[in-house]
Amino acid sequence: MAKEAIVLETPTSSNHVLLHSCCAPCSGDVMERMANAGIEFTIFFYNPNIHPKKEYLIRKEENIRFAEKLGVPFIDADYDVRNWFDRVKGLEWEPERGERCTECFDMRFERTALYAHEHGFDTFTSCLGISRWKNMDQINDCGLRAAAPYPNLNYWTFNWRKKGGASRMVEIAKRERFYQQEYCGCAYSLRDTNTWRQKNGREPIEIGVQYYE
């Protein structure tokens, strides 16, 4: 592993973190940095937004593969996709980073916060904000709201893009030959991405084919 470039300090003294992970490429750098810093953490994989199920299973298995390599515990939460569609009903045509994404983050973080509360974690965070395609303020607001009902739970708002985190994310993905996701994950981002590709003369996304090289 590469030597940690910055000192990581959790918001509490317990040094015990629940990391919500959306996929292996986004979490790779976060996982390595936390491991290098000696932080005890567990992966919580809860992403009912990912569509179709084939895509969901590939992303999950890639994340499990890397967690096993690092010796990190992995919690596989339910794929309650029907609840996700109910949650975002009426927001089908919201743009990326819009209200639909807020509802999506809220749902995933609320479930993560509940698990953290029930299993003795006092801190949780997410790798979602490492991507330059995401709005970090939007993600952090959702995390803070999810933690608020639990007096002894903190959402760690650390900026994982610091010190080249976003670049290392890609470097690690290439090194590990992770599956390369070509859209955010949900049915509506798949629809919009394929619409863009069609307008630009590109083939539609083919699930399960593209890997980092």
Backbone as CSV, one residue per row, in Angstrom:
resi,resn,N_x,N_y,N_z,CA_x,CA_y,CA_z,C_x,C_y,C_z
1,MET,0.825,-1.206,0.000,0.000,0.000,0.000,0.863,1.261,0.000
2,ALA,0.367,2.319,-0.622,1.088,3.584,-0.617,1.055,4.206,0.779
3,LYS,2.125,4.895,1.143,2.179,5.552,2.441,1.146,6.661,2.508
4,GLU,0.468,6.770,3.675,-0.564,7.773,3.852,0.015,9.181,3.734
5,ALA,-0.575,10.013,2.887,-0.050,11.353,2.626,-0.507,12.370,3.665
6,ILE,-1.645,12.132,4.329,-2.145,13.051,5.339,-2.584,12.240,6.548
7,VAL,-2.586,12.895,7.694,-2.972,12.218,8.927,-4.490,12.157,9.016
8,LEU,-4.995,10.961,9.236,-6.432,10.783,9.410,-6.754,10.700,10.890
9,GLU,-7.698,11.495,11.323,-8.160,11.450,12.702,-9.677,11.388,12.695
10,THR,-10.213,10.346,13.297,-11.669,10.196,13.341,-12.269,11.246,14.277
11,PRO,-13.558,11.556,14.128,-14.191,12.585,14.961,-14.284,12.214,16.437
12,THR,-14.154,10.924,16.763,-14.225,10.476,18.152,-12.968,9.681,18.482
13,SER,-12.821,9.328,19.729,-11.613,8.626,20.178,-11.703,7.113,20.017
14,SER,-12.848,6.596,19.565,-13.020,5.150,19.511,-12.232,4.491,18.381
15,ASN,-11.928,5.262,17.314,-11.185,4.737,16.164,-11.918,3.565,15.503
16,HIS,-13.231,3.602,15.530,-14.068,2.509,15.024,-15.129,3.115,14.105
17,VAL,-15.034,2.833,12.803,-15.855,3.532,11.808,-16.643,2.541,10.954
18,LEU,-17.877,2.890,10.657,-18.683,2.161,9.678,-18.612,2.946,8.370
19,LEU,-18.080,2.316,7.334,-17.900,2.980,6.033,-18.972,2.521,5.060
20,HIS,-19.887,3.426,4.708,-20.834,3.109,3.651,-20.084,3.142,2.327
21,SER,-20.156,2.025,1.594,-19.475,1.934,0.303,-20.488,1.711,-0.805
22,CYS,-20.306,2.442,-1.901,-21.188,2.288,-3.051,-20.606,1.322,-4.075
23,CYS,-19.264,1.151,-4.046,-18.603,0.299,-5.040,-17.118,0.226,-4.722
24,ALA,-16.428,-0.708,-5.361,-14.992,-0.861,-5.133,-14.171,0.320,-5.669
25,PRO,-14.421,0.809,-6.901,-13.612,1.923,-7.386,-13.653,3.155,-6.484
26,CYS,-14.841,3.526,-6.004,-14.957,4.717,-5.163,-14.381,4.488,-3.768
27,SER,-14.460,3.273,-3.257,-14.016,3.025,-1.883,-12.562,2.601,-1.790
28,GLY,-11.924,2.248,-2.912,-10.573,1.705,-2.858,-9.585,2.590,-2.129
29,ASP,-9.504,3.860,-2.505,-8.558,4.765,-1.866,-8.936,5.018,-0.417
30,VAL,-10.238,5.170,-0.150,-10.714,5.407,1.218,-10.333,4.224,2.109
31,MET,-10.550,3.013,1.618,-10.229,1.819,2.387,-8.733,1.718,2.657
32,GLU,-7.917,1.980,1.648,-6.470,1.896,1.846,-5.972,2.957,2.823
33,ARG,-6.498,4.167,2.710,-6.048,5.233,3.601,-6.440,4.941,5.053
34,MET,-7.656,4.435,5.250,-8.091,4.127,6.601,-7.287,2.961,7.178
35,ALA,-7.016,1.957,6.349,-6.210,0.825,6.802,-4.796,1.271,7.158
36,ASN,-4.210,2.109,6.318,-2.856,2.611,6.573,-2.786,3.434,7.853
37,ALA,-3.886,4.115,8.179,-3.932,4.961,9.370,-4.236,4.167,10.632
38,GLY,-4.477,2.871,10.491,-4.766,2.045,11.657,-6.174,2.203,12.187
39,ILE,-7.072,2.718,11.349,-8.470,2.873,11.754,-9.194,1.539,11.599
40,GLU,-9.917,1.134,12.610,-10.725,-0.077,12.538,-12.043,0.272,11.863
41,PHE,-12.305,-0.339,10.718,-13.534,0.010,10.020,-14.188,-1.224,9.415
42,THR,-15.463,-1.077,9.182,-16.277,-2.124,8.581,-17.009,-1.541,7.388
43,ILE,-17.068,-2.297,6.293,-17.802,-1.853,5.109,-19.282,-2.177,5.280
44,PHE,-20.130,-1.196,4.966,-21.581,-1.405,4.958,-22.068,-1.168,3.535
45,PHE,-22.483,-2.240,2.880,-22.911,-2.136,1.482,-24.435,-2.152,1.418
46,TYR,-24.994,-0.960,1.248,-26.449,-0.820,1.123,-26.720,0.148,-0.024
47,ASN,-27.073,-0.406,-1.179,-27.239,0.403,-2.396,-28.391,-0.124,-3.248
48,PRO,-29.630,0.018,-2.754,-30.773,-0.496,-3.506,-31.094,0.304,-4.756
49,ASN,-30.357,1.392,-4.956,-30.540,2.211,-6.153,-29.945,1.561,-7.400
50,ILE,-28.967,0.674,-7.228,-28.220,0.148,-8.378,-29.112,-0.748,-9.236
51,HIS,-29.118,-0.467,-10.530,-30.006,-1.140,-11.487,-29.243,-1.437,-12.776
52,PRO,-29.459,-2.600,-13.387,-30.290,-3.729,-12.949,-29.570,-4.567,-11.900
53,LYS,-30.198,-5.668,-11.492,-29.610,-6.474,-10.420,-28.266,-7.051,-10.833
54,LYS,-28.085,-7.352,-12.103,-26.790,-7.858,-12.580,-25.694,-6.860,-12.260
55,GLU,-25.950,-5.577,-12.502,-24.982,-4.522,-12.202,-24.730,-4.451,-10.696
56,TYR,-25.807,-4.538,-9.922,-25.702,-4.504,-8.463,-24.788,-5.612,-7.954
57,LEU,-24.992,-6.823,-8.448,-24.216,-7.975,-7.978,-22.740,-7.857,-8.359
58,ILE,-22.468,-7.347,-9.552,-21.071,-7.177,-9.958,-20.381,-6.161,-9.063
59,ARG,-21.033,-5.021,-8.836,-20.429,-3.989,-7.995,-20.195,-4.507,-6.578
60,LYS,-21.160,-5.238,-6.043,-21.025,-5.776,-4.687,-19.884,-6.780,-4.613
61,GLU,-19.797,-7.699,-5.564,-18.763,-8.726,-5.525,-17.363,-8.128,-5.665
62,GLU,-17.230,-7.073,-6.464,-15.941,-6.395,-6.579,-15.542,-5.771,-5.241
63,ASN,-16.524,-5.204,-4.541,-16.245,-4.590,-3.245,-15.880,-5.648,-2.204
64,ILE,-16.569,-6.793,-2.247,-16.243,-7.895,-1.350,-14.820,-8.397,-1.617
65,ARG,-14.477,-8.507,-2.890,-13.139,-8.992,-3.263,-12.046,-8.119,-2.655
66,PHE,-12.213,-6.801,-2.721,-11.183,-5.913,-2.192,-11.203,-5.897,-0.665
67,ALA,-12.383,-5.973,-0.071,-12.469,-6.022,1.392,-11.761,-7.267,1.927
68,GLU,-11.950,-8.391,1.260,-11.280,-9.625,1.679,-9.770,-9.507,1.532
69,LYS,-9.330,-8.830,0.489,-7.889,-8.639,0.281,-7.269,-7.851,1.435
70,LEU,-8.013,-6.861,1.937,-7.509,-6.027,3.032,-7.850,-6.590,4.402
71,GLY,-8.656,-7.647,4.441,-9.066,-8.220,5.717,-10.059,-7.348,6.466
72,VAL,-10.940,-6.679,5.716,-11.911,-5.755,6.308,-13.288,-6.419,6.364
73,PRO,-13.968,-6.362,7.503,-15.321,-6.932,7.593,-16.267,-6.256,6.606
74,PHE,-17.177,-7.038,6.052,-18.096,-6.547,5.018,-19.521,-6.920,5.404
75,ILE,-20.374,-5.914,5.535,-21.786,-6.135,5.847,-22.593,-5.981,4.568
76,ASP,-23.255,-7.051,4.170,-24.077,-7.067,2.955,-25.526,-6.826,3.344
77,ALA,-26.018,-5.608,3.106,-27.388,-5.256,3.485,-28.370,-5.653,2.379
78,ASP,-29.650,-5.544,2.673,-30.693,-5.985,1.744,-30.736,-5.128,0.478
79,TYR,-31.115,-5.775,-0.611,-31.327,-5.085,-1.892,-32.835,-4.802,-2.017
80,ASP,-33.328,-3.900,-1.181,-34.771,-3.607,-1.194,-35.089,-2.551,-2.252
81,VAL,-34.917,-2.963,-3.487,-35.035,-2.043,-4.614,-36.432,-1.458,-4.743
82,ARG,-37.461,-2.224,-4.371,-38.840,-1.722,-4.477,-39.040,-0.498,-3.594
83,ASN,-38.432,-0.544,-2.395,-38.539,0.601,-1.495,-37.829,1.816,-2.079
84,TRP,-36.723,1.563,-2.795,-36.014,2.690,-3.401,-36.870,3.356,-4.472
85,PHE,-37.490,2.571,-5.338,-38.353,3.151,-6.374,-39.511,3.921,-5.749
86,ASP,-40.057,3.414,-4.647,-41.132,4.135,-3.944,-40.620,5.453,-3.381
87,ARG,-39.400,5.422,-2.882,-38.829,6.611,-2.249,-38.619,7.747,-3.256
88,VAL,-38.247,7.419,-4.469,-37.945,8.455,-5.461,-39.092,8.666,-6.452
89,LYS,-40.239,8.091,-6.166,-41.394,8.252,-7.058,-41.723,9.731,-7.229
90,GLY,-41.939,10.149,-8.467,-42.214,11.546,-8.775,-40.967,12.352,-9.103
91,LEU,-39.792,11.742,-8.891,-38.528,12.435,-9.136,-37.764,11.815,-10.305
92,GLU,-38.497,11.054,-11.125,-37.853,10.284,-12.191,-37.081,11.149,-13.186
93,TRP,-37.498,12.411,-13.355,-36.856,13.264,-14.361,-35.987,14.359,-13.737
94,GLU,-35.689,14.199,-12.467,-34.752,15.126,-11.816,-33.352,14.934,-12.408
95,PRO,-32.591,15.996,-12.543,-31.233,15.860,-13.079,-30.289,15.251,-12.048
96,GLU,-29.147,14.778,-12.514,-28.109,14.287,-11.607,-27.734,15.397,-10.637
97,ARG,-27.550,15.047,-9.373,-27.268,15.948,-8.261,-28.509,16.694,-7.794
98,GLY,-29.669,16.363,-8.336,-30.906,17.019,-7.949,-31.576,16.345,-6.769
99,GLU,-32.886,16.595,-6.646,-33.642,16.119,-5.487,-33.694,14.594,-5.421
100,ARG,-33.713,13.935,-6.580,-33.746,12.467,-6.559,-32.490,11.917,-5.890
101,CYS,-31.347,12.510,-6.186,-30.105,12.062,-5.562,-30.121,12.304,-4.055
102,THR,-30.694,13.430,-3.634,-30.808,13.689,-2.192,-31.637,12.603,-1.518
103,GLU,-32.768,12.246,-2.109,-33.602,11.178,-1.546,-32.852,9.857,-1.515
104,CYS,-32.086,9.600,-2.544,-31.305,8.360,-2.623,-30.254,8.312,-1.519
105,PHE,-29.510,9.395,-1.351,-28.498,9.444,-0.290,-29.160,9.334,1.082
106,ASP,-30.267,10.036,1.262,-30.980,9.976,2.544,-31.351,8.535,2.894
107,MET,-31.921,7.827,1.940,-32.356,6.456,2.196,-31.172,5.572,2.583
108,ARG,-30.106,5.667,1.854,-28.945,4.799,2.104,-28.254,5.160,3.421
109,PHE,-28.154,6.452,3.712,-27.487,6.865,4.948,-28.356,6.614,6.180
110,GLU,-29.660,6.737,6.036,-30.542,6.443,7.172,-30.391,4.989,7.608
111,ARG,-30.283,4.087,6.626,-30.107,2.671,6.947,-28.716,2.423,7.523
112,THR,-27.710,3.110,7.013,-26.358,2.984,7.546,-26.286,3.488,8.977
113,ALA,-26.910,4.626,9.242,-26.910,5.206,10.588,-27.611,4.281,11.581
114,LEU,-28.711,3.685,11.155,-29.431,2.757,12.030,-28.543,1.569,12.396
115,TYR,-27.870,1.015,11.389,-26.981,-0.116,11.653,-25.852,0.304,12.600
116,ALA,-25.287,1.466,12.365,-24.211,1.955,13.227,-24.697,2.082,14.666
117,HIS,-25.884,2.656,14.832,-26.458,2.838,16.168,-26.708,1.497,16.849
118,GLU,-27.221,0.538,16.112,-27.585,-0.761,16.687,-26.379,-1.651,16.975
119,HIS,-25.231,-1.346,16.353,-24.074,-2.235,16.476,-22.847,-1.560,17.097
120,GLY,-23.069,-0.463,17.797,-22.016,0.111,18.617,-21.003,0.991,17.923
121,PHE,-21.275,1.413,16.705,-20.393,2.375,16.038,-20.781,3.786,16.475
122,ASP,-19.787,4.628,16.733,-20.119,6.023,17.044,-19.808,6.954,15.876
123,THR,-19.261,6.390,14.776,-18.920,7.189,13.595,-19.230,6.406,12.330
124,PHE,-19.825,7.083,11.363,-19.942,6.495,10.029,-19.600,7.543,8.991
125,THR,-19.195,7.070,7.831,-18.847,7.962,6.725,-19.154,7.238,5.423
126,SER,-18.852,7.874,4.303,-19.137,7.281,2.995,-18.058,7.671,1.993
127,CYS,-17.840,6.785,1.035,-16.887,7.071,-0.040,-17.548,7.821,-1.195
128,LEU,-18.854,8.052,-1.131,-19.575,8.657,-2.254,-18.967,9.990,-2.699
129,GLY,-18.492,10.767,-1.743,-18.013,12.108,-2.073,-16.670,12.159,-2.771
130,ILE,-15.985,11.025,-2.921,-14.666,11.066,-3.561,-14.765,11.321,-5.063
131,SER,-15.905,11.005,-5.650,-16.086,11.202,-7.088,-16.322,12.675,-7.412
132,ARG,-15.637,13.155,-8.429,-15.824,14.551,-8.833,-17.190,14.789,-9.456
133,TRP,-17.920,13.705,-9.761,-19.253,13.841,-10.335,-20.316,14.092,-9.269
134,LYS,-19.909,13.955,-7.996,-20.858,14.120,-6.895,-20.707,15.485,-6.235
135,ASN,-21.784,15.958,-5.607,-21.781,17.201,-4.849,-21.492,16.847,-3.389
136,MET,-20.301,17.187,-2.914,-19.905,16.792,-1.571,-20.766,17.432,-0.495
137,ASP,-21.168,18.687,-0.682,-22.030,19.342,0.294,-23.374,18.612,0.392
138,GLN,-23.905,18.194,-0.737,-25.164,17.451,-0.761,-25.024,16.142,0.017
139,ILE,-23.934,15.423,-0.219,-23.700,14.152,0.458,-23.503,14.359,1.955
140,ASN,-22.697,15.332,2.341,-22.461,15.582,3.755,-23.733,15.998,4.482
141,ASP,-24.559,16.820,3.848,-25.830,17.220,4.471,-26.700,15.994,4.753
142,CYS,-26.731,15.062,3.792,-27.528,13.847,3.976,-26.959,13.000,5.116
143,GLY,-25.637,12.899,5.187,-25.015,12.134,6.256,-25.274,12.726,7.622
144,LEU,-25.187,14.035,7.736,-25.424,14.702,9.012,-26.878,14.555,9.450
145,ARG,-27.805,14.641,8.510,-29.222,14.454,8.853,-29.485,13.030,9.335
146,ALA,-28.831,12.058,8.685,-29.043,10.663,9.053,-28.513,10.374,10.461
147,ALA,-27.429,11.025,10.836,-26.842,10.802,12.155,-27.583,11.537,13.269
148,ALA,-28.280,12.608,12.927,-28.879,13.506,13.920,-29.805,12.830,14.942
149,PRO,-30.631,11.839,14.562,-31.530,11.223,15.561,-30.813,10.437,16.657
150,TYR,-29.527,10.174,16.481,-28.794,9.338,17.432,-27.747,10.195,18.145
151,PRO,-27.956,10.501,19.425,-27.091,11.455,20.140,-25.618,11.101,20.147
152,ASN,-25.286,9.823,20.114,-23.886,9.412,20.214,-23.289,8.979,18.877
153,LEU,-23.935,9.364,17.780,-23.456,8.980,16.452,-23.001,10.205,15.674
154,ASN,-21.841,10.095,15.035,-21.277,11.179,14.235,-21.168,10.760,12.775
155,TYR,-21.438,11.708,11.885,-21.125,11.492,10.477,-19.823,12.221,10.187
156,TRP,-18.830,11.487,9.691,-17.501,12.028,9.410,-17.513,12.669,8.033
157,THR,-17.378,14.003,7.999,-17.492,14.767,6.754,-16.141,14.960,6.059
158,PHE,-15.205,14.086,6.324,-13.867,14.238,5.753,-13.919,14.301,4.225
159,ASN,-13.108,15.201,3.659,-13.038,15.360,2.204,-12.029,14.353,1.634
160,TRP,-12.548,13.224,1.130,-11.671,12.162,0.641,-10.977,12.513,-0.678
161,ARG,-11.338,13.642,-1.266,-10.650,14.070,-2.488,-9.310,14.735,-2.188
162,LYS,-9.071,15.061,-0.903,-7.850,15.769,-0.510,-6.598,15.011,-0.918
163,LYS,-5.550,15.778,-1.192,-4.231,15.219,-1.474,-4.269,14.162,-2.580
164,GLY,-5.059,14.424,-3.623,-5.069,13.528,-4.766,-5.892,12.278,-4.601
165,GLY,-6.853,12.293,-3.668,-7.679,11.113,-3.439,-8.426,10.652,-4.670
166,ALA,-8.975,11.594,-5.430,-9.729,11.229,-6.633,-8.823,10.584,-7.672
167,SER,-7.577,11.052,-7.765,-6.627,10.455,-8.717,-6.201,9.065,-8.271
168,ARG,-5.952,8.906,-6.963,-5.572,7.587,-6.452,-6.708,6.592,-6.602
169,MET,-7.929,7.071,-6.517,-9.088,6.210,-6.723,-8.986,5.503,-8.072
170,VAL,-8.625,6.254,-9.114,-8.493,5.687,-10.455,-7.264,4.785,-10.535
171,GLU,-6.160,5.207,-9.918,-4.944,4.396,-9.934,-5.178,3.026,-9.295
172,ILE,-5.870,3.017,-8.161,-6.150,1.756,-7.474,-7.100,0.899,-8.297
173,ALA,-8.097,1.537,-8.910,-9.045,0.799,-9.747,-8.333,0.104,-10.900
174,LYS,-7.345,0.775,-11.486,-6.568,0.167,-12.570,-5.678,-0.946,-12.042
175,ARG,-5.049,-0.697,-10.913,-4.164,-1.701,-10.313,-4.919,-2.985,-9.979
176,GLU,-6.121,-2.826,-9.443,-6.920,-3.981,-9.014,-7.815,-4.519,-10.126
177,ARG,-7.808,-3.839,-11.269,-8.664,-4.204,-12.397,-10.133,-4.346,-11.971
178,PHE,-10.601,-3.296,-11.292,-11.992,-3.273,-10.868,-12.922,-3.165,-12.076
179,TYR,-14.125,-3.643,-11.894,-15.178,-3.429,-12.887,-15.397,-1.929,-13.028
180,GLN,-15.466,-1.458,-14.263,-15.581,-0.021,-14.540,-17.036,0.350,-14.801
181,GLN,-17.617,1.023,-13.836,-19.012,1.452,-13.975,-19.115,2.663,-14.896
182,GLU,-20.074,2.624,-15.789,-20.175,3.695,-16.785,-21.376,4.608,-16.561
183,TYR,-22.027,4.451,-15.418,-23.108,5.358,-15.029,-23.219,5.312,-13.518
184,CYS,-23.944,6.270,-12.946,-24.004,6.396,-11.492,-24.519,5.125,-10.843
185,GLY,-25.591,4.549,-11.382,-26.080,3.308,-10.803,-27.559,3.054,-10.940
186,CYS,-28.389,4.085,-10.864,-29.837,3.860,-10.853,-30.399,3.752,-12.274
187,ALA,-31.639,3.296,-12.347,-32.301,3.111,-13.636,-32.379,4.413,-14.420
188,TYR,-32.528,5.524,-13.706,-32.699,6.810,-14.374,-31.360,7.365,-14.860
189,SER,-30.291,7.104,-14.112,-28.976,7.526,-14.604,-28.561,6.667,-15.795
190,LEU,-28.946,5.393,-15.789,-28.683,4.525,-16.945,-29.440,5.037,-18.163
191,ARG,-30.706,5.388,-17.966,-31.515,5.941,-19.055,-30.885,7.217,-19.618
192,ASP,-30.522,8.137,-18.746,-30.000,9.422,-19.200,-28.625,9.283,-19.842
193,THR,-27.797,8.382,-19.304,-26.477,8.163,-19.884,-26.600,7.559,-21.274
194,ASN,-27.490,6.603,-21.433,-27.676,5.999,-22.758,-28.292,6.974,-23.753
195,THR,-29.151,7.872,-23.273,-29.697,8.920,-24.148,-28.578,9.812,-24.661
196,TRP,-27.667,10.187,-23.753,-26.526,11.013,-24.144,-25.637,10.265,-25.137
197,ARG,-25.388,8.988,-24.859,-24.526,8.212,-25.748,-25.130,8.095,-27.144
198,GLN,-26.437,7.899,-27.197,-27.108,7.783,-28.500,-26.981,9.084,-29.289
199,LYS,-27.164,10.212,-28.607,-27.055,11.507,-29.277,-25.648,11.771,-29.784
200,ASN,-24.664,11.134,-29.135,-23.267,11.356,-29.498,-22.673,10.196,-30.295
201,GLY,-23.562,9.361,-30.848,-23.131,8.304,-31.737,-22.385,7.166,-31.072
202,ARG,-22.639,6.943,-29.784,-21.956,5.875,-29.066,-22.912,4.727,-28.780
203,GLU,-22.355,3.532,-28.617,-23.165,2.363,-28.310,-23.717,2.455,-26.890
204,PRO,-24.880,1.864,-26.638,-25.415,1.866,-25.273,-24.521,1.068,-24.329
205,ILE,-24.658,1.323,-23.058,-23.855,0.647,-22.042,-24.148,-0.849,-22.057
206,GLU,-23.083,-1.628,-21.988,-23.224,-3.079,-21.914,-22.787,-3.525,-20.519
207,ILE,-23.736,-4.041,-19.765,-23.482,-4.393,-18.369,-22.493,-5.556,-18.283
208,GLY,-21.533,-5.421,-17.359,-20.639,-6.515,-17.032,-19.479,-6.733,-17.979
209,VAL,-19.142,-5.747,-18.793,-18.110,-5.932,-19.812,-16.838,-5.144,-19.520
210,GLN,-16.971,-3.893,-19.119,-15.825,-2.981,-19.053,-15.096,-3.095,-17.715
211,TYR,-13.771,-3.308,-17.759,-12.933,-3.346,-16.564,-11.769,-2.381,-16.742
212,TYR,-11.295,-1.822,-15.616,-10.147,-0.921,-15.671,-8.904,-1.683,-16.158
213,GLU,-8.098,-1.010,-16.941,-6.848,-1.600,-17.432,-5.687,-0.647,-17.203
